Every structure is written in structure tokens, then in C-alpha cells.
């Protein structure tokens, strides 16, 4: 029997990133007693720990959260530290009950209540929103352990800047957006960069920040947010294609940029020979550095509930788990649309979840922030730009 402390809430949100904070916004509007548990020391730390030069692909106008627009020029492309500061300010300004430094060890269910275990504390609630994201654990090939220990190896989540690496060439494994951006940065330093992996075959048709970007992005965002959803044939078909592709199209960095920077494209890295990485064409790459830009995998092993499919992903309908009433997921890739895992897309999904909680609890209805405004269809965007939105400055 546990001798730890117990706390009871109407709802517990696990994860204090953008989706967890957006969920908190709507739970607060419901008047629920809830808590947001975040393993990070500060809100926004999941962004602070990314590589130094990282910027998002969407302009500030698309990076607001419910009730709070992103500060600064709407046409700017925020750096990762700006995103982190925005999330921290969002939690502070909206007085969200975030508890930092709380790592959840287990989620289980007893009768009609969910038990969230974190250290010696048990959080008990009728509703739990898992907002940790689907890809939190670095994916590194098993053969990486066979590589000569004298070779510096970093996953993209550990990479900050070129100074972490030894002198000499760098093999970047994974040719998606992260791999392309890191390869370009390294090529501009004193390192020769070799980019390993298949070409994605597609790229955004314009430059981020260009006139075409400003003109076409609202249309593309509308399509990603409203048309390509789980509720349309086009959306379901598109989702299958994106998943099969194994990554997103190149956005900021173009294949032409890689070629002009002198970055050598090499085939997929498939194993190790004589302590060095080996390519699928049989060649051995003798380099002192490797950066694994091989993505992330889901890590829901701490959830002790039968709610996952054969690939380890939760079975849900727009974040609602039908088999376990009161359990929800937010911030997953294509939870409802292609924007579901983006900052500007989490508001709609968390509002839908909060409404589901409200209906099951009291048949209440969540209203929009502006007083007197009629309730919109729940599929519409919740990135508010009305007069009640607070401007943040830092």
C-alpha cells in the first residue's frame, strides 16, 4: 500500500508544452479544479533545449495560443527561445496551475478514477489529458552502439551548435528538415558535411519569408487546418501519404541550398563495419562525428491502460479515447488535422476535448472569450485575434 500523498482533481493534464497549456486554458474556463504536470524545470524548456539556431517554419501570426497572440511582428519567424518565453509567459499571464519538475511514472485506472503516479504523490482524477506528444524519445539505430567510441555521436535533440563536435567531417544521418538544417549550419562552419538518407522528393514551393510565402501560407494553412482533417476523405488519404513518406517536406532548406553549400549527399546509413558507419551501397564513411537526425518514437510505456494499437499509438477519435471515458490525448501528429501538432493548431483540438469533458460532466458549453459572441462550430480555429487577446512583451 502506498504511503505517499494523494491529491484529487477534476482533471489532470500530463505535459506542459503548448498542447497542455492550451488544454489548461479551456479547463480553467470550465471552472474545473485541475493541475498541469510538467517534467521540465520551466515551461517552454522542451523548446529551449533544441539547437541554438532553430526557428519555426510558421510566422508569428500562426503561433498564438487560445487567448494570447504571439508578440512581435506577425510576419516574423520566431526562434526557439522566443517560443519558450512565450509559453512561459502564457502560463504565468493566464495563471495556469503548472507544476514543473514533476515526472509522471505511471497512469492507471481504479474503478472510475484515473491514478497518476509521480514519485510519492498520487493524483486522482475523473479526467486525464495526456499532452506529452507522440515523439518524445530519440530514435537511434541499434547498430549505433557498435560504432567506434572515439567517434562523437549526438542525436539532434542533443545537438546545440558546431562547437560540440570534433574537428573534421560530420555524417548527418537523416535527410529531413532537421538533418538538412543542421547539415547547412555545419557546412558554414569549419566542418565538411555529409548528408545520409533518401531525398524526401518534395519541398515547399516557395521560400519561407518570401512574398509568395506571405500570400500563399494563409491558403495552405486553411487547407491543412480545415480541409485535410480526419473528417474528410482527402485528409485521411493525405495522412497516409505523409506517414508513408516518413517525414515532412523540406521547408526552409532546399536541395539547391545543400548543393550550393557543397554538402555531399550519400545513401542511407544501414550498419557498421570496422567501427565506422556503412552505407546501403556498401561504402564505409570514416568520419570523427555523427549527428543522428533520425527522429523520435512514441514513449507511452508509462501508461498502464490497453488503449494502443500494434504500433504503440493511442486509439482515439480526435483525442477522445472511446474505450476509456475520461482519457484524452492532445498534441499528437494529425490528431485531427495536419496542424494538430503545431502551436497554432493545438487550440482547436484542446477546445474539442474540453467540450467533451463539459458535456459528460454537466452538459455545459464552453463559450468563446469575447462576451456576447455566439458559440462557433467546434471545428473552427481558436487562435483568437479579438480585442480580448492579451499582447505579451518580453
C-alpha positions in Angstrom: 0.0 0.0 0.0 1.3 3.4 -0.9 2.3 5.7 1.9 2.6 8.8 -0.3 0.4 11.8 -0.6 -2.8 11.9 -2.5 -4.4 14.8 -4.3 -7.8 14.9 -6.1 -8.7 17.0 -9.1 -11.4 17.1 -11.7 -8.7 16.8 -14.3 -5.0 16.2 -14.6 -3.0 17.4 -17.7 0.2 15.5 -18.2 2.6 17.6 -20.2 3.1 21.4 -20.0 4.0 22.2 -23.6 1.8 24.1 -26.0 -1.0 21.5 -26.1 -1.0 21.0 -22.3 -1.2 24.8 -21.7 -3.9 25.2 -24.3 -5.9 22.5 -22.6 -5.4 24.3 -19.3 -6.9 27.5 -20.8 -10.1 25.7 -21.6 -10.3 23.7 -18.4 -10.0 27.0 -16.5 -12.9 28.4 -18.5 -14.9 25.4 -17.4 -14.2 26.3 -13.8 -12.6 22.8 -13.1 -10.1 22.1 -10.4 -7.1 20.8 -12.4 -3.4 20.7 -12.4 -0.8 20.6 -15.2 2.2 18.3 -14.5 5.3 19.2 -16.4 8.6 17.2 -16.2 10.6 20.3 -17.3 12.1 22.7 -14.8 10.4 25.7 -16.6 7.5 26.0 -19.0 9.0 26.1 -22.5 12.1 24.0 -21.7 11.3 21.5 -24.4 12.0 24.3 -26.9 15.0 25.8 -25.0 16.9 22.5 -25.3 16.8 22.4 -29.1 19.7 23.5 -31.3 20.7 27.2 -30.9 19.8 28.4 -34.4 16.4 26.7 -34.7 13.5 28.8 -36.0 9.9 27.6 -36.6 8.5 27.3 -40.1 5.3 29.3 -39.4 5.1 33.0 -38.9 4.2 34.6 -35.6 0.7 35.2 -36.8 0.1 31.4 -36.7 1.9 30.8 -33.4 -0.6 32.1 -30.9 -2.4 30.1 -28.3 -6.1 30.4 -27.2 -6.5 33.9 -25.6 -3.0 35.1 -26.4 -1.4 36.1 -29.7 2.3 35.7 -30.3 4.2 39.0 -29.7 6.1 41.0 -32.2 5.7 41.3 -35.9 3.1 39.0 -37.4 5.5 38.3 -40.3 8.5 37.3 -38.2 9.6 33.7 -37.7 10.3 33.1 -34.0 13.4 31.5 -32.8 13.1 28.5 -30.4 13.9 30.7 -27.3 11.2 33.1 -28.3 8.7 30.2 -28.4 9.9 29.1 -25.0 9.5 32.5 -23.5 6.0 32.8 -25.0 4.9 29.5 -23.4 6.3 30.5 -20.0 4.6 33.9 -20.2 1.4 32.2 -21.3 1.3 30.0 -18.2 2.1 33.0 -16.0 -0.2 35.5 -17.5 -3.2 33.1 -17.5 -2.4 31.8 -14.0 -2.4 28.2 -15.1 -1.7 25.7 -12.3 1.5 24.3 -13.8 3.7 22.2 -11.5 7.2 21.9 -13.0 9.7 19.2 -12.3 7.0 16.6 -11.9 7.8 13.4 -13.9 4.9 11.0 -14.2 5.9 7.4 -13.6 2.6 5.7 -14.3 -1.0 6.2 -15.3 -3.6 3.6 -14.4 -7.2 3.3 -13.6 -9.1 2.2 -10.5 -12.9 1.9 -10.9 -14.0 5.2 -12.4 -10.9 7.2 -11.4 -7.6 7.6 -13.0 -4.5 7.4 -10.9 -1.4 9.4 -12.0 1.7 8.4 -10.0 4.6 10.8 -9.8 7.2 9.9 -7.2 5.4 9.5 -3.8 2.4 11.5 -4.9 -0.8 10.1 -6.4 -3.0 12.5 -8.4 -6.6 11.2 -8.7 -9.0 12.5 -11.3 -12.0 11.6 -13.4 -10.3 13.1 -16.5 -6.8 12.9 -17.7 -5.4 14.7 -20.8 -2.1 13.2 -22.0 -0.3 16.1 -23.7 3.3 14.8 -23.8 3.3 14.5 -27.6 3.8 11.3 -29.6 7.6 11.7 -30.2 9.5 12.2 -27.1 12.2 9.6 -27.2 15.1 9.8 -29.6 15.1 7.1 -32.3 18.7 5.9 -32.9 19.6 2.8 -34.8 20.6 -0.2 -32.7 23.8 -0.5 -34.6 25.0 2.9 -33.3 26.3 1.1 -30.2 28.8 -0.8 -32.4 30.4 2.4 -33.7 34.0 3.2 -32.6 33.7 5.1 -29.2 36.3 7.6 -30.5 33.6 8.9 -32.9 31.5 11.7 -31.4 27.8 10.8 -31.7 24.9 13.2 -31.0 21.2 12.9 -31.6 19.6 16.1 -32.9 17.9 16.6 -29.5 21.5 16.8 -28.0 23.0 19.0 -30.7 23.3 22.7 -29.9 25.9 24.1 -32.2 29.1 23.1 -34.2 31.4 23.6 -31.2 30.2 20.3 -29.7 31.9 18.3 -32.4 35.5 17.3 -33.1 37.4 18.7 -36.0 36.8 17.1 -39.3 33.8 15.9 -41.4 30.4 15.2 -39.9 28.0 12.5 -41.1 24.4 13.7 -40.6 22.1 10.7 -40.7 18.6 11.6 -41.8 17.7 14.0 -44.6 14.5 15.6 -43.3 14.2 19.1 -42.1 16.3 18.7 -39.0 19.1 16.9 -40.9 19.1 19.5 -43.8 19.2 22.5 -41.4 22.0 21.1 -39.2 24.0 20.0 -42.3 23.7 23.5 -43.7 24.8 25.0 -40.4 27.8 22.7 -40.2 28.8 23.4 -43.7 29.0 27.1 -42.9 31.4 26.3 -40.0 34.7 24.5 -40.3 33.1 21.1 -40.9 32.5 19.2 -44.1 29.0 17.8 -44.0 27.8 14.5 -45.5 24.0 14.1 -45.5 22.8 10.5 -45.4 19.3 9.4 -46.3 16.8 9.3 -49.1 15.6 12.5 -50.7 12.1 13.4 -49.5 11.2 14.1 -53.1 9.1 17.1 -52.3 9.7 20.5 -50.9 7.6 23.6 -50.2 7.1 25.5 -53.4 8.4 28.9 -52.1 10.9 30.4 -49.7 9.9 30.9 -46.1 9.6 34.7 -45.6 9.2 35.4 -49.3 6.3 37.4 -50.8 4.9 34.1 -52.1 5.0 32.7 -48.6 3.0 35.7 -47.2 0.5 35.3 -50.0 0.1 31.6 -50.1 0.6 30.5 -46.5 -2.9 31.6 -45.3 -4.4 29.4 -48.1 -2.1 26.5 -47.3 -2.8 26.8 -43.5 -6.6 26.8 -44.3 -6.2 23.6 -46.3 -4.0 22.0 -43.6 -6.3 23.1 -40.8 -9.8 22.8 -42.3 -9.7 20.6 -45.3 -7.0 17.9 -44.6 -8.7 16.6 -41.4 -9.6 13.2 -40.1 -13.2 14.0 -41.1 -12.5 14.2 -44.8 -11.5 11.6 -47.4 -8.8 14.0 -48.6 -7.4 14.4 -45.1 -7.3 10.7 -44.4 -5.6 10.0 -47.7 -3.1 12.7 -47.2 -2.3 11.5 -43.7 -1.4 8.0 -45.1 0.9 9.6 -47.7 2.7 11.7 -45.1 3.1 8.7 -42.8 4.4 6.6 -45.6 6.8 9.3 -46.7 8.4 9.1 -43.2 8.9 12.8 -42.8 7.7 16.3 -43.7 8.7 18.0 -47.0 11.8 20.2 -46.8 10.6 23.7 -45.7 13.3 26.3 -45.1 16.3 24.5 -46.7 16.0 23.5 -50.3 18.0 20.8 -52.2 19.6 23.6 -54.2 20.9 25.2 -50.9 22.5 21.9 -49.9 24.2 21.5 -53.3 25.5 25.1 -53.3 26.9 24.7 -49.8 28.9 21.7 -51.1 27.1 19.2 -48.9 27.7 15.7 -50.1 24.6 13.6 -50.4 25.1 9.9 -49.6 22.8 6.9 -49.4 21.1 5.6 -46.3 23.3 4.5 -43.4 22.4 0.9 -42.7 25.0 -0.6 -40.4 28.6 -0.6 -39.1 31.8 -2.0 -40.5 35.2 -1.9 -38.8 33.7 0.6 -36.3 32.6 3.0 -38.9 29.1 3.7 -40.3 28.3 1.8 -43.5 26.0 2.9 -46.3 23.5 0.8 -48.1 25.7 0.8 -51.2 28.5 -0.9 -49.2 30.7 2.1 -48.7 32.2 2.9 -45.3 32.2 6.5 -44.1 35.3 7.3 -42.0 34.3 10.4 -40.0 35.0 11.7 -36.5 31.5 12.9 -35.9 27.9 11.6 -36.4 24.7 13.6 -35.8 21.6 11.3 -35.8 18.7 13.2 -37.2 16.6 10.1 -37.2 13.6 11.5 -35.4 11.7 10.3 -32.4 9.5 7.4 -31.4 6.4 7.3 -29.1 7.0 6.6 -25.5 3.8 5.7 -23.7 5.2 2.8 -21.7 4.2 4.6 -18.5 0.5 4.3 -19.4 -0.8 1.1 -17.9 -4.0 1.0 -20.0 -5.0 -1.0 -23.1 -5.5 1.9 -25.4 -2.8 1.4 -28.0 -2.6 -0.1 -31.4 0.0 -2.5 -32.7 2.4 0.4 -33.4 2.1 1.8 -30.0 -0.1 4.8 -30.8 -3.3 5.5 -28.9 -6.6 4.6 -30.5 -8.7 7.7 -30.3 -11.3 9.9 -32.1 -10.0 13.5 -32.2 -8.1 12.9 -29.0 -11.1 11.2 -27.2 -10.4 7.6 -26.2 -13.7 5.7 -26.7 -12.7 2.6 -24.7 -11.8 4.7 -21.6 -14.1 7.6 -20.9 -12.3 10.5 -19.3 -9.0 9.8 -21.0 -7.8 12.1 -23.8 -4.7 12.8 -25.9 -3.6 16.1 -27.2 -0.7 17.4 -29.4 -0.3 14.2 -31.4 0.6 14.3 -35.1 -2.6 14.5 -37.1 -4.8 14.2 -34.1 -7.4 15.8 -36.2 -5.5 17.7 -39.0 -2.0 18.4 -40.2 -1.8 21.4 -37.8 -2.6 19.3 -34.7 1.0 19.1 -33.5 1.7 22.8 -34.4 1.5 25.6 -31.9 -1.3 27.3 -33.8 -3.3 24.1 -34.2 -3.5 22.8 -30.7 -6.2 25.3 -29.6 -8.9 23.8 -31.7 -8.1 20.2 -30.6 -8.0 21.1 -26.9 -11.2 23.0 -27.1 -12.9 20.0 -28.6 -11.6 17.9 -25.8 -12.7 20.4 -23.1 -16.1 20.5 -24.7 -16.3 16.7 -24.5 -15.4 16.9 -20.8 -18.0 19.6 -20.2 -20.8 17.6 -21.9 -20.0 14.5 -19.9 -19.9 16.4 -16.7 -22.7 19.0 -16.7 -23.9 19.4 -20.3 -22.2 22.8 -20.0 -21.0 24.6 -23.1 -17.7 26.4 -23.5 -18.1 29.9 -24.9 -15.7 32.0 -26.8 -13.5 34.5 -25.0 -15.4 37.5 -26.3 -18.5 38.2 -24.3 -21.8 38.1 -26.2 -20.3 36.2 -29.2 -22.3 33.3 -30.3 -20.6 29.9 -30.0 -18.8 28.9 -33.1 -18.7 25.5 -34.6 -16.2 23.4 -32.6 -14.2 22.7 -35.7 -13.1 26.3 -36.1 -9.8 27.8 -35.1 -9.2 29.0 -31.6 -6.2 31.3 -32.3 -8.1 34.4 -31.2 -7.3 37.8 -32.6 -10.2 39.8 -31.0 -9.9 42.7 -28.6 -9.7 40.4 -25.5 -6.4 38.9 -26.7 -3.5 39.9 -24.5 -0.3 41.2 -26.1 2.8 39.9 -24.4 6.1 41.8 -24.4 9.4 40.5 -23.2 
